[in-house]
C-alpha cells in the first residue's frame, strides 16, 4: 500500500492534502537539547513517548534525532499548524508533566530556531 500523494494548495501558506485530511503547516520549531552526560538515551525515550495530546492541538510532526558526533545532544524538529498551536501546547497538563519529568535529564544547553514554512520541493 502506498501513502497518499500530498500537494500544496497556496503559495503563502503551505497546505498538505493527504487522502481526506487537509492540514495547514505554517510553523516549524527546531531544537538542539543538551542532555546530562550519559543520559541522552533516557531523554530520547522520554521525548519519543506517545503523546496524542500534541496532535489534538495542532502538532503535525515531532521528530527526535541524535548524532554519533555529539553523544550528549538531542535534536527535535516540530511542525505545527501555527505558532499559536505550539504556544497552546505548552499549557497542556500532559506537556507540563512531560517537561517536568525531562528536566533532570537536561544539561541546560539549548539552541534552535523557529521559522514560517513557505513551501517544499516535494509538493506542487
C-alpha positions in Angstrom: 0.0 0.0 0.0 1.4 3.4 -0.9 1.0 6.6 1.1 -1.4 9.2 -0.4 0.2 11.9 -2.5 0.4 15.3 -0.9 0.1 18.6 -2.7 0.3 22.3 -1.9 -2.7 24.5 -2.1 -1.4 28.0 -1.6 1.9 29.8 -2.1 1.9 31.9 1.1 0.7 29.1 3.4 1.6 25.5 2.8 -1.3 23.1 2.8 -0.8 19.3 2.8 -3.6 17.4 1.3 -3.3 13.7 2.1 -6.3 11.5 1.5 -9.2 13.2 3.1 -7.1 15.2 5.6 -6.1 18.8 5.0 -3.5 20.2 7.4 -2.0 23.7 7.2 1.7 23.7 8.1 2.8 27.2 9.0 5.3 26.9 11.8 8.5 24.9 12.4 10.4 24.7 15.7 13.8 23.1 15.5 15.7 22.5 18.8 19.0 21.3 20.0 18.8 20.0 23.6 21.8 19.2 25.7 21.5 16.1 27.8 23.2 15.3 31.1 26.3 13.4 30.2 25.5 9.7 29.7 21.7 10.2 29.8 20.9 11.1 26.2 19.1 7.8 25.6 16.9 8.4 28.6 16.0 11.8 27.2 15.3 10.3 23.8 13.0 7.7 25.4 11.2 10.5 27.2 10.8 12.7 24.2 9.5 9.8 22.0 6.9 8.5 24.4 3.5 8.5 22.9 1.6 11.8 23.4 -1.6 12.1 21.5 -2.4 15.5 23.2 0.1 17.1 20.8 -1.7 16.0 17.7 -5.0 17.2 19.2 -3.7 20.8 19.5 -2.1 21.1 16.0 1.2 19.3 16.1 1.7 17.7 12.7 5.2 16.2 13.3 7.5 15.7 16.2 10.8 14.1 15.2 13.6 13.3 17.6 17.1 12.6 16.5 20.7 12.0 17.6 24.2 12.2 16.1 27.1 9.9 16.7 29.3 13.0 16.7 27.6 14.6 19.7 26.7 12.0 22.4 25.1 14.4 24.8 22.8 16.2 22.3 19.2 15.5 21.1 17.7 17.2 18.1 14.0 17.9 17.8 12.0 19.0 14.7 8.4 20.1 15.2 5.9 21.1 12.6 2.8 22.9 13.8 -0.4 24.3 12.2 0.6 27.6 13.8 2.8 29.3 16.3 -0.2 29.8 18.4 -0.9 26.0 18.5 2.7 25.5 19.6 2.3 28.0 22.4 -1.0 26.5 23.5 0.6 23.0 23.7 2.9 24.3 26.4 0.0 24.9 28.7 -1.4 21.3 28.4 -1.2 19.3 31.6 0.3 16.4 29.7 3.0 18.6 28.2 3.8 20.3 31.5 4.2 16.9 33.2 6.5 15.7 30.3 8.6 18.8 30.6 8.9 18.4 34.4 9.9 14.8 34.1 12.5 15.5 31.4 14.1 18.5 33.2 16.5 16.3 35.3 17.8 14.8 32.0 18.7 18.2 30.5 22.1 19.8 30.9 20.8 23.4 30.4 22.4 23.8 27.0 19.8 24.7 24.4 19.8 26.1 20.9 17.5 26.2 18.0 15.4 28.3 15.7 11.8 28.8 14.5 10.5 29.7 11.1 7.4 30.0 9.0 7.1 27.2 6.4 6.6 28.7 2.9 6.9 25.6 0.6 8.7 22.4 -0.3 10.2 20.9 -3.5 8.3 17.7 -2.7 4.9 19.2 -3.4 3.4 21.0 -6.3 
